[in-house]
Amino acid sequence: MIQFICYPKCTTCKKAQVWLDENGIEYTLRHIKEQNPTEDELRGWHQRSGLPLRKFFNTSGLLYKSMELKTKLPEMSEDEMISLLATDGMLVKRPLLVGEDFVLVGFKEAQWAEKSDK
């Protein structure tokens, strides 16, 4: 089963959820602020995504900006970044689509269609 991880007030997340529903894709919904990703989950997602760890940060978020992470991230190790991401779901870029063998970060319709076989 595909896991759709989102923040319900996020407009991009709403758009992605509508897309999933319109395409008949079954998923379980997870509210990222109420169920913050764990360090182990983040490590696994990072590995399966094939993306640089920096892509998991919500760079347009208020928390990211208030913590001045743009300047701090380059100095951090991957373990430090994962630990930081695990402290607050609002630091994590969303939505996330997590399947058995893939993780998609952010909503790109063509990419989601390819992975969900639609």
WOBEL-V474248 format. One record per pair of residues at least 4 apart in sequence whose ideal C-beta (glycine too) atoms are under 6 Angstrom apart, sorted by the first residue. I is the first residue (numbers start at 1). J is the second residue. If there is no record, write none. Layout:
i & j
I & J
I & J
//
This chain:
i & j
1 & 28
2 & 27
2 & 99
3 & 28
3 & 30
3 & 98
4 & 27
4 & 29
5 & 30
5 & 32
5 & 96
6 & 13
6 & 94
6 & 95
7 & 13
7 & 32
7 & 33
7 & 94
12 & 107
13 & 94
13 & 95
16 & 95
16 & 107
20 & 25
20 & 27
23 & 118
25 & 116
30 & 35
32 & 89
32 & 94
33 & 89
36 & 89
37 & 41
37 & 42
38 & 86
39 & 82
39 & 86
42 & 82
42 & 85
42 & 86
43 & 82
45 & 49
45 & 103
46 & 53
48 & 103
49 & 103
51 & 55
53 & 78
53 & 81
55 & 105
56 & 92
56 & 93
58 & 64
58 & 91
58 & 92
58 & 93
59 & 64
61 & 90
62 & 66
63 & 90
63 & 91
64 & 69
69 & 73
76 & 80
76 & 81
85 & 91
85 & 92
93 & 105
93 & 106
95 & 107
96 & 105
97 & 104
98 & 103
102 & 115
104 & 111
112 & 116
113 & 118
//
